[in-house]
């Protein structure tokens, strides 16, 4: 499996893009600040998840438009049922895609801007392993 596919799979499964083991979320909408396994800080900078909101909006609106526009094109269907059918999609779909869009954004960002050792804190098990430090040694 190539790197891009691996990162996308991690994003869809809402796992850490660095180690692939830590969970991104600790609640329904609450994200972990750091990976519980490798301690990678998920939010790299202020406003980091603005692009995930754009991904969420685009996917949600495309699906809603794909359902509502064909109904609206049929002239025998009154406007009120089209609005009653399409209205909830605009509210529900962004809520459903909140978590996957965050995971996908992290995956895409880590594909374009890979993590370096300086992005990991000193206590990270991945960084210790790469330096040859074993926790079992005393």
N, C-alpha and C positions, 0 to 999 in steps of 0.2 A: 504494500500500500504506500503510495507516494505521500510526501509531507502535506500537501494541500488537502488531500482526502482525509488524512489522519486528523488534521486540525479542524476540518469541517465536521467530522464525526464527533470530535470532542465538544465542539460548539453546540451541535444539536443535542448531545447527551448532557449538556450543561456541566461540563467538567473543566478543570483547569487546563488552559492551553499549553502550559509548560510541562507539567508532569502527567496530565491525563487522569489523575486519581482523585484530586480534591474536588469537592462540590462547589459550584459557584454560589448557590443560594442556601441560606439557613432558614428561610421562611417562604411564604408564598411570593411576596414581592421584595423581601429583604435579602440583599446580597451580602456575602461574606466580604470583609475588607481585604483579607488575605486568604490565600489557599491554605486549608488546614493541613496539607501534607508538606508542600515545599515552601510555604510562607511567601509566595509571590504576591505582591500587591496588585490587585486587579485594576484599580483605577490609576492609570499612569499620570494623569494630569487633570486639572479642573475642567469640567465639561467634556470628559472623555466619552461619555455615553450618548452624546448628541447624535452621533451617526447611527447608533442602535435605534434611537427613536425614529430616525428617518427610514431605516430598514423596516421597522414595525409599521409605520404609517403607509409606506408604499405597498407592502404585501397586503395589509388589511384593506386598503382602498381598492387595489386590483381585484381582490376576491369579491368585495362588496359590489364593485362596478360590474364584474362578470355575472353576478346574480341579478342585479337590479336593472341594468341596461336592456337585456333581452326582454324582461317583463315590461319595461317602459316602451319598448318598440312595438309591442302588440297594442294596437289602438283600441281593441275591445276591452282591455283590462282597465278599470278605473284607476285614477291616480292614488286615491286613499289606500287601497290594498298594497300597491307598490311601495308607498311610503311606510306602511305598517310592517311590511316584510323586510324592506331594506334598512329601515331605521335602526333596529337592534344590532344588525351586523356592524354598523359603524361604531357602536359602543363595545360590543362583546369581542370582536376580533382583535382589537389592540390589547385588550386584557389577556386574551389567550396567547398572543404572540409576544408578550412582554419578555418572558424568560428566554425563549428560543432566539429572539432578536439580539438580546445581550450576549448570549453564547456565540452566535454567528459573528457578531461584531468583534468580539475578542479573538475568535479564530482568524478572521480576515486581517485584523490588525497585526496579529503575531505572524502571519504569513508574510506580510509586507514589511514589518518592522520586527525582526526576530529578537528574542530576549537574549541579553548578554549577561555575564556573571555579575556585572555591576547593578543589574535590575533586581537581583535576589539579595535578601538580607543575609548577614553573616551567619545567622543561626539556621539557615536553610539546609536541610539534609542533602539536597542536590548539589549545593555548592561545596559542602564538606566532602561528599563523595568524589567530586571532580578534583578536589585538592588532595585526595588520598587520605583524608581523615576518617577514621572509623570510630563511631561512638562506643564500641565495645572495648576499645583500647583505653587503659587508664594510665 
